[in-house]
Amino acid sequence: MIQLNVLPEFFTNYEATKLHIDNPYLLNSLIYATLLLVTLVTLKKKKSTFLDFSQTEQLRGLAMLFVVIGHFWHHVCNENGPFFAFGDYSVTLFLLLSGYGLMSSHMTRQITAREFFLKRVRKIFIPYWLVTIGIIIADYVLLQRYYHVNELLLTFAGINLSKTLRYLDYARWFITLLLVEYLVFFLFTKLWKPLVATSALFFFSLVLILLRHYELFPIGARHQLIAFPLGCLMAAVGPIKWWKKVCIPQQITIITLVSLVMFSFYLIDLKPIGNGFIEKTLTYLHIYTLPFLFCLLSILSISLLASIGYTSQFLGLCGYLSYELYLIHGPLLIKYNPIVGNFEQGSILGGILLWLGMALGLAYTLKTGTSLCNKLLHQQT
């Protein structure tokens, strides 16, 4: 039997001591190249339509991979790899897809309040609670860290606003924001038709941005706070019909142009040189343009694959497990990493890929466990 005081020797904590990477640009390029190769190798002939379930699943998988890479550079390493901000933009993509999916479902079939909240409990809270229990136990055993009962009650309720709970999981704030968006969505769609409800959601997002400015709602970047209603708007007005009529060479041209515009914005470092109207306007334009250009580029790229007649099984798998992977990746990557720290500089890429494989396996186990819990609850009710 493994003694508890020996367990920490098998894990690496990157909260205080960060990993040094000799050549972050090379490593990040190799990570992206490897994931692109796996994506292309796992392509499968399959028909899909613009932003249908297959495409949104692949987009969630793509976003989740960028989130993991972004958190690797931001929380694990001393150095920031190139384009690590894509992880931040991917959260915007997650929220946009959530709004799109929820509004699309709402316009197809009206559900009761009981059905809506039961679905949220089964899909969001059950895996969230299972992971929360696991983190609390792991923190106590591996880090000798414990939390006040008030903090635990808040996090079990999905309220992760305090600084203390950031040490439970640095990525958990997203769940709080998602739950707020879901609750407000339900209320607004019960009161108004889709377009009016979407307008109200945009207004609510502006209120959140104002509260964020005064640190009364201290989570989410400004572009992330308007992503959910933007996704709802995309569903309310319908898919981009003209894109379906564009031939493949023209699609490639449009994607190339979007890429050039996005990377031009990305490479321009807009440091404020004054407090004038023009300077502030350019700064805000920079802040809001990049994330949504990233979202547009991702959506059009996956759609281009579909136009050619392919889907990526790898991205689809990552999308299928995206929520579970999001729940477990932070603590497993940052607080008690069992793999990456055991690899030398020359083989760190292998460590990252091995960690990702392990994380996907655990995410699948969590999803299976969640399904089992839901079946048991269904039998009880």
C-alpha positions in Angstrom: 0.0 0.0 0.0 1.3 3.5 -0.9 1.7 5.7 2.2 0.0 9.1 2.0 3.2 11.0 2.8 4.9 9.4 -0.3 2.1 10.4 -2.7 3.3 14.0 -3.3 6.6 12.7 -4.7 4.7 11.4 -7.7 3.2 14.8 -8.6 4.5 18.2 -9.5 2.9 21.5 -8.4 3.3 24.5 -10.6 1.5 27.1 -8.6 4.7 28.5 -7.1 7.6 26.9 -9.0 7.2 27.1 -12.7 8.6 25.0 -15.5 11.4 26.5 -17.6 11.2 26.0 -21.3 14.4 26.7 -23.3 12.7 27.4 -26.6 9.0 28.2 -26.1 8.5 29.2 -29.8 9.8 25.9 -31.0 7.9 23.8 -28.4 4.6 25.7 -29.1 5.1 25.2 -32.9 5.7 21.5 -32.3 2.6 21.2 -30.2 0.4 22.9 -32.8 2.0 20.9 -35.6 1.4 17.6 -33.8 -2.2 18.3 -33.0 -2.8 19.5 -36.6 -1.2 16.2 -37.8 -3.5 14.1 -35.6 -6.5 16.2 -36.7 -5.7 15.5 -40.4 -4.8 11.8 -39.9 -8.2 11.3 -38.2 -10.3 12.9 -40.9 -13.3 10.8 -41.9 -15.7 11.1 -44.8 -19.0 12.5 -43.3 -21.6 15.0 -44.5 -22.6 17.9 -42.2 -24.3 21.2 -42.5 -23.2 24.6 -41.3 -22.9 24.7 -37.5 -24.8 21.5 -37.0 -24.0 19.1 -34.1 -21.0 17.6 -35.8 -19.4 20.9 -36.5 -20.1 22.5 -33.1 -18.7 19.3 -31.5 -15.4 19.7 -33.5 -15.3 23.4 -32.6 -15.6 22.6 -28.9 -12.8 20.1 -29.3 -10.6 22.7 -31.1 -11.4 25.3 -28.4 -10.6 22.8 -25.6 -7.2 22.0 -27.0 -6.4 25.7 -27.2 -7.5 26.2 -23.6 -5.2 23.4 -22.4 -2.3 24.8 -24.4 -3.0 28.4 -23.1 -3.2 27.2 -19.5 0.0 25.2 -19.9 1.9 28.4 -20.9 0.1 30.7 -18.5 0.1 28.6 -15.3 2.8 25.9 -15.8 5.7 27.7 -17.5 7.8 30.7 -16.8 7.7 31.7 -20.4 4.7 32.6 -22.6 4.5 30.6 -25.8 3.4 32.4 -29.0 -0.3 32.6 -29.4 -1.1 31.4 -25.9 -3.9 34.0 -25.9 -5.8 31.7 -28.2 -6.8 29.8 -25.0 -8.5 33.0 -23.8 -10.2 33.4 -27.2 -11.3 29.8 -27.1 -13.4 30.5 -23.9 -15.1 33.1 -26.0 -15.8 30.5 -28.6 -17.1 28.1 -26.0 -19.6 30.7 -24.8 -20.6 31.7 -28.3 -21.3 28.0 -29.1 -23.2 27.6 -25.9 -25.5 30.5 -26.7 -26.0 29.2 -30.3 -26.8 25.7 -29.2 -29.2 26.8 -26.4 -31.1 29.2 -28.6 -31.2 26.7 -31.5 -32.7 24.1 -29.2 -35.2 26.6 -27.7 -36.4 27.6 -31.2 -36.9 23.9 -32.1 -38.6 22.8 -29.0 -40.0 24.6 -26.0 -39.3 22.9 -22.6 -40.7 23.3 -19.2 -38.8 24.8 -16.3 -38.4 21.4 -14.7 -36.9 19.9 -17.9 -34.6 22.8 -18.3 -33.1 22.7 -14.8 -33.0 18.9 -14.6 -31.0 18.9 -17.8 -28.6 21.5 -16.4 -28.1 19.4 -13.2 -27.5 16.2 -15.1 -25.1 17.7 -17.7 -23.4 20.4 -15.7 -23.7 19.9 -12.0 -23.3 16.1 -11.6 -19.8 16.0 -13.2 -19.0 19.3 -11.6 -19.8 17.9 -8.1 -17.9 14.7 -8.7 -14.8 16.6 -9.8 -15.2 19.0 -6.8 -15.2 16.2 -4.4 -12.1 14.7 -6.0 -10.2 18.1 -5.9 -11.0 18.6 -2.3 -9.7 15.2 -1.4 -6.6 15.6 -3.6 -5.8 19.0 -2.2 -6.0 17.7 1.4 -3.9 14.5 0.7 -1.3 16.0 -1.7 -1.1 19.6 -0.7 -2.3 19.6 2.9 -4.8 22.3 1.8 -8.3 22.6 3.1 -11.1 25.2 2.6 -13.6 26.9 4.9 -17.1 25.3 4.9 -18.6 28.5 3.5 -16.2 28.4 0.5 -17.1 24.8 -0.1 -20.9 25.5 0.0 -20.4 28.3 -2.5 -18.4 26.2 -4.9 -20.8 23.3 -4.7 -23.5 25.8 -5.6 -21.5 26.9 -8.7 -20.5 30.3 -7.2 -16.8 30.7 -7.7 -16.1 34.4 -7.2 -13.7 34.5 -4.3 -9.9 34.6 -4.5 -9.7 31.5 -2.2 -11.6 29.4 -4.7 -9.2 30.3 -7.5 -6.7 27.9 -5.7 -9.3 25.1 -5.9 -9.3 25.4 -9.7 -8.1 28.4 -11.7 -10.5 27.7 -14.5 -13.7 27.2 -12.4 -14.9 30.8 -12.9 -16.1 29.8 -16.3 -18.7 27.5 -14.8 -20.1 30.3 -12.7 -20.4 32.6 -15.8 -22.0 29.8 -17.8 -24.6 29.2 -15.1 -25.4 32.9 -14.9 -25.9 33.0 -18.7 -28.1 29.9 -18.6 -30.3 31.2 -15.8 -30.8 34.6 -17.5 -31.4 32.9 -20.8 -34.2 30.8 -19.4 -35.9 33.9 -17.8 -35.7 36.1 -20.9 -36.8 33.4 -23.3 -39.9 32.7 -21.1 -40.7 36.4 -21.3 -40.0 37.3 -24.9 -39.5 35.9 -28.4 -36.0 34.9 -29.5 -34.9 38.2 -31.0 -36.2 40.3 -28.2 -34.8 37.9 -25.6 -31.4 38.1 -27.4 -31.5 41.9 -27.3 -32.2 41.7 -23.5 -29.2 39.3 -23.2 -27.0 41.8 -24.9 -28.2 44.5 -22.4 -27.5 42.1 -19.5 -24.0 41.5 -20.8 -23.4 45.3 -20.9 -24.5 45.4 -17.2 -22.0 42.5 -16.4 -19.2 44.5 -18.2 -20.0 47.5 -16.1 -20.0 45.4 -12.9 -16.8 43.8 -14.1 -15.2 47.3 -14.4 -16.0 48.0 -10.8 -15.0 44.5 -9.7 -18.5 43.6 -8.5 -18.6 40.7 -10.9 -14.9 39.8 -11.0 -14.9 37.1 -13.7 -14.8 37.0 -17.5 -13.1 39.3 -20.0 -15.2 41.9 -21.8 -15.3 40.0 -25.0 -16.3 36.8 -23.2 -19.3 38.5 -21.5 -20.9 39.4 -24.9 -20.1 36.0 -26.6 -23.1 34.1 -25.2 -25.8 36.6 -26.5 -23.8 36.8 -29.8 -24.2 33.0 -30.2 -27.9 33.4 -29.4 -28.2 36.1 -32.1 -26.5 33.8 -34.7 -29.2 31.1 -33.9 -32.1 33.6 -33.9 -31.2 35.1 -37.3 -30.3 31.7 -38.9 -27.1 30.3 -40.4 -25.0 32.2 -42.9 -26.9 31.1 -46.1 -24.5 32.7 -48.5 -21.5 30.7 -47.1 -23.2 27.5 -48.3 -23.3 28.8 -51.9 -19.6 29.8 -51.9 -17.4 27.4 -53.8 -14.4 25.8 -52.1 -11.7 27.9 -53.7 -13.6 31.0 -52.6 -14.0 29.7 -49.1 -10.3 29.1 -48.9 -9.7 32.7 -50.1 -12.1 34.1 -47.5 -10.5 32.1 -44.7 -7.0 33.3 -45.8 -8.1 36.9 -45.7 -9.7 36.5 -42.2 -6.4 34.8 -41.1 -4.3 37.7 -42.4 -6.5 40.3 -40.8 -6.5 38.4 -37.5 -2.8 37.9 -37.3 -2.2 41.5 -38.4 -4.3 42.6 -35.4 -2.6 40.1 -33.2 0.9 41.2 -34.0 0.1 44.9 -33.5 0.9 45.6 -29.8 -1.4 48.4 -29.0 0.1 49.9 -25.8 -1.9 52.9 -24.6 0.0 56.1 -25.4 -2.6 58.4 -23.9 -6.1 58.7 -22.6 -7.6 60.4 -25.6 -10.7 59.2 -27.4 -8.7 57.8 -30.4 -6.3 55.8 -28.3 -9.2 54.3 -26.2 -11.1 53.5 -29.4 -8.2 51.7 -30.9 -7.5 49.8 -27.7 -11.1 48.6 -27.4 -11.2 47.7 -31.1 -8.2 45.6 -30.6 -9.7 43.9 -27.5 -13.0 43.0 -29.1 -11.8 42.3 -32.7 -9.2 39.6 -32.1 -11.4 37.1 -30.1 -14.2 37.2 -32.6 -11.9 37.0 -35.6 -10.6 33.9 -33.9 -14.1 32.5 -33.5 -15.0 33.3 -37.1 -11.8 31.7 -38.4 -12.4 28.6 -36.4 -16.0 28.3 -37.5 -15.2 28.8 -41.2 -12.3 26.4 -41.1 -14.4 23.6 -39.7 -17.1 24.4 -42.2 -14.5 24.2 -45.0 -13.6 20.7 -43.9 -17.3 19.8 -44.1 -17.6 21.4 -47.6 -14.8 19.1 -48.7 -16.8 16.2 -47.1 -14.7 15.5 -44.0 -14.9 15.7 -40.2 -12.1 15.2 -37.7 -12.6 12.2 -35.4 -9.9 13.6 -33.0 -11.6 17.0 -32.7 -15.0 15.3 -32.4 -13.7 13.2 -29.5 -12.2 16.2 -27.8 -15.5 18.0 -28.3 -17.5 15.1 -26.9 -15.3 15.2 -23.8 -14.8 19.0 -23.7 -16.8 19.8 -20.6 -15.3 16.9 -18.6 -11.8 17.8 -19.8 -12.4 21.4 -18.8 -13.4 20.4 -15.3 -10.3 18.2 -14.7 -7.6 19.8 -16.7 -6.8 22.7 -14.4 -5.9 20.8 -11.2 -4.4 17.9 -13.1 -2.2 20.3 -15.2 -1.3 22.9 -12.6 -1.6 21.5 -9.0 -0.8 17.8 -9.2 0.7 17.0 -12.6 1.9 13.4 -12.7 3.7 13.4 -16.1 5.1 16.7 -17.5 7.7 17.3 -14.7 9.3 13.9 -15.3 10.4 14.8 -18.9 13.6 16.5 -19.9 13.6 19.6 -22.1 14.3 17.6 -25.3 11.3 15.3 -24.7 8.8 17.7 -23.1 6.5 17.5 -26.1 6.2 13.7 -25.5 5.2 14.5 -21.9 2.6 17.0 -22.9 1.0 14.5 -25.4 1.1 11.7 -22.9 -0.6 14.0 -20.3 -3.3 14.9 -22.9 -3.9 11.2 -23.6 -4.2 10.6 -19.8 -6.5 13.6 -19.4 -8.8 12.4 -22.2 -9.0 9.0 -20.6 -9.9 10.5 -17.2 -12.5 12.8 -18.9 -14.1 9.7 -20.6 -14.2 8.0 -17.2 -15.9 11.0 -15.7 -18.4 11.1 -18.5 -19.2 7.4 -18.0 -19.5 7.9 -14.3 -21.8 10.9 -14.8 -24.0 8.7 -17.1 -24.2 6.1 -14.4 -25.1 8.6 -11.8 -27.8 10.0 -14.0 -29.3 6.5 -14.6 -29.4 5.9 -10.9 -31.1 9.2 -10.3 -33.6 8.5 -13.0 -34.4 5.2 -11.5 -35.0 6.9 -8.1 -37.4 9.4 -9.6 
